[in-house]
Amino acid sequence: MNTFTKLWSDVFTPEDAKKRIEEEKKAYNVENPKNLEEQAINLVGPTIYEKLVKGYTAKQWGRPCTELPSFIIKRLPVRFTFDNNYFNDRYQGIPIGGYTRIIEKMLAGSDVRLNCDFFENKEELLASSKNVIYTGQIDTFFDYCYGPLEYRTVRFETEVLDVQNYQGNAVINYTEYEVPYTRIIEHKHFEFDTTSPKTVISKEYSTTWKPGDEPYYPVNNEKNNTLYQKYKELADNSNVYFGGRLGGYKYYDMDDTIMAAFELLKNLD
């Protein structure tokens, strides 16, 4: 609602916003949307699409919305509240101390090998345990036998600034295509610590993945999803369990990642 009231000077209430969006959707409706742009306009109308979706999505995926499949955005949420939280979940946040502290506790007492290339030691590692969970790229595991899947990666530019508070929030998204980065992270706000006289920010640039880069996002269009199914058949017939964004070739938020891990563990002997 904060966004809607800034977009339209005559929108003040949820009913006002619903009416405006429905009017736009009706005027620009496409009966059978063939791409993400048409689907997004069907969901929220052209004003919100142009302001919030079009430029950001093109930056994120490296191609215009007219070249992206419609199903990617079919679940675009529209909330008519003044709550600026990102999700509807009752509890939102990150662990106190960050994820590093959680991982340290999870690995306490475990045998951890660092600087170990899985593929250089593949046979040894696969034979070392009854159950093996693999969370790297599924196409790499099977030596790209059906061809490589596509991914997006992220390049970070990090700066230390001589200001106490740069942007007033942990994450600010930049939806304009003309701004080259997708968002700025100001790390101190994750734990609500603004007492330091300096601050650290990271600008994120979404780019095409190539071998040697760290893959962040699977490109879940029809072509890649069809290719992934071939790899999944190989995975289902192996004695290895595949998980995470890369092993499952699926976009996960962190809460979804943890839930998927619990579900996977139920299948282990």
C-alpha positions in Angstrom: 0.0 0.0 0.0 2.9 2.4 0.6 4.0 1.8 -3.0 0.5 2.1 -4.4 -0.2 5.4 -2.6 3.1 6.8 -4.0 2.3 5.6 -7.6 -1.2 7.0 -7.7 -2.1 10.3 -6.1 -5.8 9.4 -5.8 -5.2 6.0 -4.1 -5.6 6.1 -0.3 -7.2 2.8 0.7 -6.9 -0.9 -0.2 -10.2 -0.7 -2.1 -8.8 2.3 -4.1 -5.7 0.2 -5.0 -7.7 -2.9 -5.9 -10.0 -0.9 -8.1 -7.1 0.8 -9.9 -5.3 -2.4 -10.5 -8.4 -4.2 -11.7 -9.1 -1.4 -14.2 -5.7 -1.6 -15.6 -5.7 -5.4 -15.8 -9.1 -5.3 -17.6 -7.9 -2.7 -20.1 -4.6 -4.5 -20.9 -5.6 -8.2 -20.4 -4.1 -10.8 -22.7 -6.2 -13.9 -22.9 -3.3 -16.4 -23.3 -0.1 -14.7 -22.1 2.9 -15.9 -24.1 5.7 -14.4 -22.1 6.5 -12.9 -18.7 5.6 -9.4 -19.7 2.0 -10.3 -20.7 1.6 -12.5 -17.6 2.8 -9.7 -15.3 0.5 -7.2 -16.8 -2.4 -9.7 -16.4 -1.6 -9.9 -12.7 -0.8 -6.3 -11.7 -1.4 -4.0 -14.7 1.1 -2.0 -16.7 1.9 0.7 -14.1 3.3 -1.7 -11.5 4.9 -3.9 -14.1 6.8 -0.9 -15.7 7.9 0.5 -12.3 8.8 -2.7 -10.3 9.0 -5.7 -12.6 10.3 -4.9 -16.1 13.7 -3.4 -15.5 14.6 -5.5 -12.4 13.6 -8.8 -14.1 15.6 -7.9 -17.3 18.7 -7.2 -15.1 18.2 -10.3 -13.0 17.9 -12.8 -16.0 19.9 -10.9 -18.6 17.1 -10.8 -21.2 13.9 -8.8 -21.7 10.7 -9.9 -20.2 9.2 -10.7 -23.6 11.8 -13.5 -23.9 11.1 -15.1 -20.6 8.3 -17.7 -20.1 5.1 -16.6 -18.4 5.2 -19.3 -15.7 8.1 -17.6 -13.9 5.9 -14.9 -12.5 2.5 -16.6 -12.1 2.8 -16.4 -8.4 3.6 -12.7 -8.1 2.1 -11.7 -4.7 0.1 -8.5 -4.4 -0.6 -7.4 -0.8 -3.0 -4.6 0.1 -1.5 -3.8 3.5 1.0 -1.1 4.7 3.2 -3.8 6.1 6.6 -3.5 4.3 7.9 -6.9 5.3 9.0 -9.0 2.3 6.9 -12.0 3.1 3.6 -12.8 4.8 5.3 -15.1 7.3 4.7 -14.3 11.0 8.4 -14.8 11.8 11.0 -13.2 9.5 14.7 -12.6 9.9 18.1 -14.3 9.9 19.8 -16.1 12.8 21.5 -14.0 15.5 25.1 -13.9 14.6 24.3 -14.8 11.0 24.4 -18.2 9.2 28.1 -18.7 9.9 27.2 -19.4 13.6 24.5 -21.9 12.7 26.9 -23.8 10.3 29.6 -23.9 12.9 27.2 -25.5 15.4 25.9 -28.0 12.8 29.5 -29.0 11.9 30.8 -29.3 15.5 32.2 -32.7 16.0 32.1 -33.6 12.3 35.0 -34.5 10.1 35.4 -31.5 7.8 37.8 -31.5 4.8 38.7 -28.1 3.3 40.4 -27.4 0.0 39.1 -30.7 -1.2 37.8 -30.9 -4.8 34.9 -33.3 -4.8 35.5 -34.4 -8.4 39.2 -35.1 -7.9 38.3 -37.4 -5.0 34.8 -38.5 -6.3 35.2 -42.3 -6.0 36.8 -42.1 -2.6 34.1 -39.7 -1.2 31.2 -41.6 -2.7 32.5 -44.8 -1.0 33.2 -43.1 2.3 29.6 -43.1 3.6 26.3 -45.1 3.3 24.5 -41.9 2.4 25.9 -39.1 0.3 24.2 -35.7 -0.1 25.4 -33.7 -3.0 24.5 -30.0 -3.2 26.6 -28.9 -6.2 25.6 -28.6 -9.8 23.7 -31.7 -10.9 24.9 -31.4 -14.5 28.5 -31.2 -13.4 28.0 -34.4 -11.3 27.0 -36.3 -14.4 29.8 -34.8 -16.4 27.4 -32.7 -18.5 26.3 -35.8 -20.4 23.2 -34.1 -21.6 24.7 -30.7 -22.0 25.2 -27.8 -19.5 22.3 -26.2 -17.6 22.2 -22.4 -17.5 22.7 -20.4 -14.3 23.0 -16.7 -13.3 25.8 -15.6 -11.0 26.3 -12.4 -8.9 29.2 -10.1 -8.9 29.7 -8.0 -5.7 31.3 -4.6 -5.3 31.9 -4.0 -1.6 32.8 -0.6 -0.1 33.5 0.7 3.4 31.9 4.1 3.8 32.6 6.8 6.4 29.0 7.2 7.3 27.1 5.6 10.2 24.0 4.8 8.2 24.0 4.7 4.4 20.5 3.6 3.4 18.5 2.9 6.5 17.8 -0.7 5.6 19.5 -4.0 5.0 18.4 -4.4 1.4 17.2 -1.8 -1.1 16.3 -3.0 -4.6 16.8 -0.9 -7.7 14.2 -1.8 -10.2 15.3 0.6 -13.0 17.1 -1.1 -15.8 19.4 2.0 -16.2 20.9 1.3 -12.7 23.3 -1.5 -13.4 23.1 -3.3 -10.0 20.0 -5.0 -8.8 20.3 -4.1 -5.1 22.5 -2.7 -2.4 23.1 -4.6 0.9 24.0 -2.7 4.0 25.2 -5.4 6.3 24.9 -3.8 9.7 21.1 -3.5 9.4 20.7 -7.3 9.5 21.3 -7.2 13.2 20.0 -3.6 13.7 23.5 -2.4 14.6 24.0 1.2 13.5 26.4 2.3 16.3 29.6 2.0 14.3 30.8 5.2 12.7 31.4 3.3 9.4 29.3 1.0 7.3 29.9 -1.7 4.7 27.7 -1.9 1.6 27.7 -4.4 -1.3 26.3 -3.7 -4.7 25.0 -6.8 -6.5 25.3 -7.2 -10.3 23.5 -10.1 -11.9 25.5 -11.6 -14.8 25.6 -14.7 -17.0 27.3 -17.7 -15.4 30.3 -19.3 -17.0 32.6 -22.1 -15.8 34.7 -20.9 -13.0 32.0 -18.6 -11.6 29.9 -19.4 -8.6 26.4 -20.3 -9.8 23.6 -18.6 -7.8 20.3 -19.0 -9.7 19.0 -21.7 -11.9 17.4 -20.4 -15.1 14.1 -22.2 -14.8 12.7 -21.7 -18.3 11.2 -24.5 -20.3 14.4 -25.4 -22.1 16.4 -25.8 -18.9 13.6 -27.5 -16.9 13.3 -30.1 -19.7 17.1 -30.7 -19.6 17.0 -30.9 -15.8 14.4 -33.7 -15.9 16.9 -35.9 -17.8 19.5 -35.3 -15.1 16.9 -35.9 -12.4 16.2 -39.4 -13.8 19.9 -40.2 -13.5 19.9 -38.8 -9.9 16.8 -40.8 -9.0 18.5 -44.0 -10.1 21.8 -43.3 -8.3 22.7 -43.9 -4.6 23.4 -40.2 -4.1 20.9 -37.6 -2.7 20.8 -34.3 -4.5 19.7 -31.1 -2.7 19.8 -27.3 -2.7 19.4 -24.8 -5.5 22.1 -26.5 -7.6 21.4 -30.1 -6.9 17.7 -29.6 -7.3 18.0 -26.9 -10.0 15.3 -24.9 -8.2 15.2 -21.4 -6.8 14.9 -21.7 -3.0 14.5 -19.0 -0.3 16.4 -19.9 2.8 13.3 -21.1 4.7 12.4 -23.3 1.8 16.0 -24.6 1.7 15.8 -25.7 5.3 12.4 -27.3 4.9 13.6 -29.2 1.7 16.6 -30.4 3.7 14.3 -31.8 6.4 12.2 -33.5 3.8 15.2 -35.0 2.1 16.4 -36.4 5.4 13.2 -38.3 5.8 14.2 -40.4 2.8 17.6 -41.5 4.3 18.0 -44.9 5.8 
